[in-house]
Each structure stands twice: as structure tokens, then as C-alpha cells.
């Protein structure tokens, strides 16, 4: 699914999360090129193995700031760990994620967005946010389980 995403982050994405630093740019570039969702620790390990001097706390802070700036989608895995995926624009997305292999597919979230807007409007709450996580076992992993003795 990475084919529909840019392979290089626009420089202005770093500026969205505060002071532009080489370390933040490095974390952003690593997230852009990551396949699917990735944990902060996995991204840190990838950077460390590549010789990058970025610290784990910088990775966590940068990913959290990217999510707050609508440049990263965040989901939780089955253990509750946050996983991040670069979002090239501010449009909010929802995903169906395989709990076995991590495959993530964007889903049509129009009905959910309309429902959330209606609830906010009718309740008169302000700044309403929502989280929808869809998880299951993809067809390939499902077939592997059927074949396993």
C-alpha cells in the first residue's frame, strides 16, 4: 500500500511540528519510507542500525508531534502499543489491520465521519475527536491458519 504515498516527506512537514532539526527530518524520512504501520521502537531500531544518531525519546516525541499535526495516523496493536504511519495530507483515515501480519488497508470512513459530526452537533460538544480501530485476520493469514495442523 506504500505505492500511493510519497517516498520523500515535504520539508514543510518538519516545520509543522516545531523547530526544524536534522533529527526530526531523519525520523520523518524514516516514517515516510516505512512499509505500513510501525512502532516508535521499531523505527528507532531501523535508524540505529542505519547509523543515525537519533535518540529513542526524539523518535517518540517526533512521532507524537506528527500525529498531533495530522501527518501521522496512529493505531494500537493487540498489546496496546501505538503504531504510526505517515499521512501525506491532513485528511483523516481509518484502517482495517491484520492482527497477524500487520497488513493495513484504508477503509471508507465516510459513514463514521458523518456519525461523529452528527453526535458532536446534536450534543453541542466542541472539539470532538474519535478513534475507530478495525482489526481482524487477512485472507492470506486466515488460509495459513486453516492449513496449519
Backbone as numpy.savetxt, mean C-alpha at the origin, in Angstrom:
# Nx Ny Nz CAx CAy CAz Cx Cy Cz
0.62 -6.92 -11.52 -0.19 -5.72 -11.52 0.67 -4.47 -11.52
1.96 -4.64 -11.44 2.82 -3.46 -11.40 2.88 -2.76 -12.74
2.42 -3.38 -13.80 2.50 -2.79 -15.12 1.70 -1.51 -15.27
0.69 -1.30 -14.42 -0.12 -0.10 -14.53 0.39 1.03 -13.64
1.53 0.83 -13.01 2.09 1.84 -12.13 3.41 2.34 -12.71
3.75 3.59 -12.42 5.03 4.09 -12.91 6.18 3.37 -12.20
7.32 3.30 -12.84 8.49 2.66 -12.24 9.37 3.68 -11.53
9.09 4.97 -11.71 9.84 6.03 -11.05 8.83 7.00 -10.44
9.05 7.34 -9.18 8.15 8.27 -8.51 8.44 9.70 -8.96
7.39 10.47 -9.20 7.62 11.88 -9.51 8.30 12.56 -8.33
9.24 13.46 -8.58 9.97 14.14 -7.49 9.04 14.86 -6.53
7.92 15.34 -7.01 7.01 16.08 -6.13 6.39 15.19 -5.06
6.39 13.86 -5.26 5.85 12.98 -4.24 6.67 13.05 -2.96
7.98 13.20 -3.07 8.82 13.35 -1.87 8.47 14.66 -1.17
8.24 15.71 -1.93 7.91 17.01 -1.34 6.58 16.98 -0.59
5.69 16.06 -0.95 4.39 15.95 -0.28 4.53 15.52 1.17
5.64 14.90 1.52 5.77 14.33 2.87 6.75 15.09 3.74
7.00 16.32 3.40 7.88 17.14 4.22 9.18 17.46 3.51
10.20 17.71 4.30 11.50 18.08 3.76 12.01 16.98 2.85
12.44 17.38 1.67 12.94 16.42 0.69 14.36 16.00 1.06
14.53 14.70 1.32 15.86 14.17 1.64 16.16 13.01 0.71
17.44 12.70 0.59 17.85 11.57 -0.24 17.30 10.27 0.34
17.25 10.14 1.66 16.74 8.91 2.27 15.26 8.72 1.96
14.47 9.77 2.06 13.04 9.66 1.73 12.86 9.31 0.26
13.65 9.93 -0.60 13.58 9.63 -2.04 13.94 8.17 -2.30
14.92 7.65 -1.57 15.33 6.25 -1.72 14.22 5.31 -1.30
13.57 5.61 -0.17 12.45 4.77 0.29 11.30 4.82 -0.71
10.97 6.00 -1.19 9.90 6.15 -2.17 10.22 5.37 -3.44
11.44 5.48 -3.93 11.83 4.75 -5.15 11.73 3.25 -4.94
12.11 2.77 -3.76 12.01 1.33 -3.47 10.55 0.89 -3.43
9.69 1.72 -2.87 8.27 1.37 -2.81 7.67 1.34 -4.21
8.03 2.29 -5.05 7.50 2.34 -6.42 7.85 1.07 -7.18
9.05 0.57 -6.99 9.49 -0.60 -7.76 9.12 -1.92 -7.10
8.58 -1.88 -5.89 8.17 -3.11 -5.20 6.98 -3.73 -5.94
6.98 -5.03 -6.00 5.84 -5.75 -6.61 4.78 -5.97 -5.54
3.62 -5.40 -5.72 2.53 -5.59 -4.77 2.76 -4.87 -3.45
2.07 -5.34 -2.41 2.18 -4.74 -1.09 3.43 -5.27 -0.41
4.06 -4.41 0.41 5.30 -4.78 1.08 5.31 -4.18 2.49
5.86 -4.92 3.43 5.98 -4.40 4.80 7.16 -3.45 4.88
7.15 -2.61 5.92 8.27 -1.68 6.12 9.56 -2.46 6.35
9.49 -3.53 7.10 10.70 -4.32 7.38 11.23 -4.97 6.10
10.34 -5.50 5.27 10.80 -6.12 4.02 11.43 -5.07 3.11
10.85 -3.88 3.06 11.41 -2.82 2.23 12.77 -2.39 2.79
12.86 -2.28 4.11 14.12 -1.94 4.76 15.19 -2.99 4.42
14.84 -4.27 4.53 15.80 -5.34 4.22 16.27 -5.26 2.77
15.35 -4.96 1.87 15.70 -4.81 0.45 16.70 -3.66 0.27
16.44 -2.55 0.95 17.35 -1.40 0.87 18.71 -1.74 1.49
18.68 -2.40 2.64 19.92 -2.78 3.32 20.76 -3.71 2.46
20.12 -4.71 1.87 20.83 -5.65 1.00 21.37 -4.96 -0.25
20.75 -3.87 -0.66 21.23 -3.12 -1.82 22.29 -2.08 -1.46
22.66 -2.02 -0.19 23.72 -1.10 0.23 23.24 0.29 0.60
21.94 0.48 0.72 21.41 1.81 1.06 21.55 2.07 2.56
21.99 3.25 2.95 22.17 3.57 4.37 20.91 4.11 5.05
19.74 3.71 4.61 18.49 4.19 5.19 18.14 3.34 6.41
17.79 4.00 7.51 17.44 3.30 8.74 16.00 2.81 8.74
15.73 1.82 9.57 14.38 1.25 9.66 13.37 2.30 10.10
13.72 3.15 11.06 12.77 4.17 11.51 12.45 5.15 10.38
13.42 5.45 9.53 13.18 6.33 8.38 12.22 5.67 7.40
12.36 4.37 7.21 11.45 3.64 6.32 10.03 3.71 6.88
9.86 3.42 8.17 8.53 3.48 8.78 7.93 4.88 8.68
8.70 5.89 9.03 8.18 7.27 8.99 7.82 7.69 7.57
8.65 7.32 6.61 8.40 7.71 5.22 7.15 7.01 4.69
7.00 5.73 4.97 5.82 5.00 4.49 4.55 5.55 5.14
4.61 5.85 6.42 3.45 6.41 7.11 3.09 7.79 6.54
4.11 8.60 6.25 3.86 9.92 5.66 3.30 9.79 4.25
3.79 8.83 3.47 3.25 8.62 2.12 1.78 8.22 2.19
1.43 7.37 3.14 0.03 6.97 3.29 -0.83 8.18 3.67
-0.34 9.00 4.57 -1.09 10.19 4.99 -1.25 11.19 3.84
-0.29 11.19 2.91 -0.34 12.09 1.75 -1.05 11.46 0.55
-1.71 10.33 0.77 -2.43 9.62 -0.29 -1.51 9.16 -1.42
-0.29 8.78 -1.08 0.64 8.25 -2.08 1.02 6.81 -1.78
0.33 6.21 -0.79 0.53 4.79 -0.51 -0.78 4.22 0.01
-1.12 3.04 -0.50 -2.26 2.30 0.03 -1.73 1.43 1.16
-2.56 1.21 2.17 -2.15 0.43 3.33 -3.21 -0.63 3.60
-2.75 -1.87 3.78 -3.62 -2.96 4.20 -2.91 -3.68 5.34
-3.61 -4.54 6.01 -2.99 -5.34 7.08 -2.98 -6.80 6.66
-1.88 -7.49 6.99 -1.83 -8.91 6.68 -2.54 -9.68 7.79
-2.52 -11.00 7.72 -3.27 -11.81 8.70 -2.72 -11.68 10.11
-1.49 -11.19 10.26 -0.90 -10.97 11.58 -1.08 -9.54 12.07
-1.72 -8.70 11.28 -1.96 -7.32 11.65 -0.87 -6.35 11.22
0.17 -6.86 10.55 1.24 -5.97 10.10 0.76 -5.13 8.93
1.14 -3.86 8.93 0.76 -2.97 7.84 1.63 -3.23 6.61
0.99 -3.31 5.46 1.67 -3.50 4.19 1.36 -2.29 3.33
2.34 -1.84 2.56 2.22 -0.61 1.78 2.40 -0.89 0.30
1.73 -0.08 -0.51 1.88 -0.14 -1.96 1.80 1.29 -2.48
2.71 1.64 -3.38 2.72 2.99 -3.94 1.43 3.28 -4.68
0.91 4.49 -4.47 -0.28 4.96 -5.18 0.13 6.18 -6.00
0.09 6.08 -7.34 0.58 7.16 -8.18 -0.26 8.43 -8.15
-1.45 8.37 -7.65 -2.32 9.54 -7.59 -3.11 9.53 -6.30
-3.88 10.56 -6.06 -4.62 10.66 -4.79 -5.89 9.80 -4.74
-6.23 9.13 -5.84 -7.46 8.33 -5.85 -7.34 7.15 -4.89
-8.34 7.02 -4.04 -8.41 5.97 -3.04 -8.79 4.65 -3.71
-8.15 3.55 -3.32 -8.45 2.24 -3.91 -8.65 1.20 -2.82
-9.35 0.15 -3.20 -9.50 -1.02 -2.34 -8.98 -2.22 -3.12
-8.51 -3.24 -2.38 -7.91 -4.40 -3.01 -8.47 -5.69 -2.44
-8.45 -6.73 -3.26 -8.71 -8.09 -2.82 -7.34 -8.75 -2.76
-6.96 -9.24 -1.59 -5.61 -9.75 -1.38 -5.65 -11.22 -1.02
-4.78 -12.00 -1.68 -4.65 -13.42 -1.38 -3.85 -13.57 -0.08
-4.40 -14.28 0.87 -3.74 -14.47 2.16 -2.61 -15.49 2.07
-2.52 -16.19 0.96 -1.46 -17.19 0.81 -0.23 -16.61 0.11
-0.41 -15.98 -1.04 0.73 -15.53 -1.84 0.88 -14.01 -1.89
-0.11 -13.26 -1.41 -0.01 -11.81 -1.41 -0.49 -11.12 -2.67
-0.96 -11.88 -3.67 -1.49 -11.27 -4.88 -2.55 -10.24 -4.50
-2.49 -9.07 -5.11 -3.47 -8.03 -4.81 -4.10 -7.55 -6.10
-5.41 -7.49 -6.10 -6.16 -7.02 -7.25 -7.03 -5.84 -6.84
-6.93 -4.72 -7.55 -7.82 -3.60 -7.24 -9.26 -4.00 -7.57
-10.19 -3.56 -6.76 -11.60 -3.89 -6.97 -12.40 -2.61 -7.17
-13.55 -2.74 -7.81 -14.45 -1.61 -8.01 -14.99 -1.21 -6.64
-14.59 -0.04 -6.18 -15.00 0.38 -4.84 -16.08 1.45 -4.87
-16.64 1.70 -6.05 -17.68 2.72 -6.17 -18.80 2.58 -5.16
-19.39 1.38 -5.03 -20.48 1.23 -4.05 -20.05 1.52 -2.61
-18.85 1.12 -2.25 -18.36 1.38 -0.89 -18.17 2.87 -0.67
-17.59 3.54 -1.67 -17.36 4.99 -1.55 -18.69 5.74 -1.43
-19.66 5.36 -2.22 -20.98 6.01 -2.16 -21.65 5.76 -0.81
-21.52 4.52 -0.31 -22.09 4.18 0.99 -21.44 5.03 2.09
-20.10 5.14 2.08 -19.39 5.92 3.10 -19.79 7.40 3.03
-19.93 7.94 1.81 -20.35 9.33 1.65 -21.76 9.54 2.19
-22.65 8.57 1.92 -24.03 8.68 2.40 -24.09 8.64 3.93
-23.31 7.74 4.54 -23.28 7.65 6.00 -22.75 8.95 6.60
-21.71 9.51 6.01 -21.16 10.77 6.51 -22.19 11.88 6.40
-22.86 11.93 5.27 -23.84 12.99 5.03 -25.02 12.87 5.99
-25.58 11.68 6.13 -26.77 11.51 6.96 -26.47 11.59 8.45
-25.25 11.26 8.85 -24.88 11.33 10.27 -24.38 12.71 10.66
-24.06 13.53 9.63 -23.50 14.85 9.81 -22.13 14.83 10.48
-21.43 13.70 10.37 -20.05 13.62 10.85 -19.15 14.31 9.83
-18.04 14.85 10.30 -17.06 15.48 9.41 -15.80 14.63 9.34
-15.07 14.77 8.24 -13.79 14.06 8.07 -13.91 12.56 8.26
-14.95 11.98 7.71 -15.18 10.54 7.85 -14.21 9.76 6.97
-13.55 8.78 7.57 -12.65 7.88 6.85 -13.21 6.47 6.97
-12.74 5.60 6.09 -13.17 4.21 6.19 -12.03 3.29 5.77
-12.12 2.06 6.23 -11.16 1.03 5.87 -11.95 -0.20 5.46
-11.67 -0.70 4.28 -12.30 -1.93 3.79 -11.18 -2.84 3.33
-11.11 -4.01 3.91 -10.09 -4.97 3.51 -10.77 -6.26 3.09
-10.47 -6.67 1.88 -11.02 -7.91 1.34 -9.87 -8.89 1.17
-9.98 -10.04 1.79 -8.91 -11.04 1.71 -9.53 -12.41 1.47
-8.76 -13.24 0.81 -9.20 -14.61 0.54 -8.06 -15.38 -0.09
-8.38 -16.48 -0.70 -7.38 -17.33 -1.35 -7.62 -17.27 -2.85
-6.56 -16.86 -3.60 -6.69 -16.72 -5.05 -6.86 -18.10 -5.70
-7.32 -18.14 -6.94 -7.55 -19.42 -7.62 -6.30 -20.31 -7.68
-5.13 -19.73 -7.95 -3.92 -20.54 -8.03 -3.60 -21.19 -6.69
-3.65 -20.43 -5.62 -3.38 -20.99 -4.29 -4.45 -21.99 -3.89
-5.70 -21.71 -4.26 -6.78 -22.64 -3.98 -6.55 -23.98 -4.65
-6.09 -23.97 -5.88 -5.80 -25.23 -6.59 -4.65 -25.97 -5.94
-3.65 -25.26 -5.46 -2.51 -25.90 -4.78 -2.97 -26.62 -3.51
-3.91 -26.02 -2.78 -4.42 -26.64 -1.57 -5.22 -27.89 -1.87
-5.94 -27.87 -2.97 -6.74 -29.04 -3.35 -5.83 -30.21 -3.69
-4.70 -29.93 -4.37 -3.76 -30.97 -4.79 -2.92 -31.49 -3.64
-2.69 -30.64 -2.62 -1.82 -31.07 -1.52 -2.48 -32.20 -0.73
-1.71 -33.24 -0.37 -2.31 -34.39 0.38 -2.68 -34.02 1.77
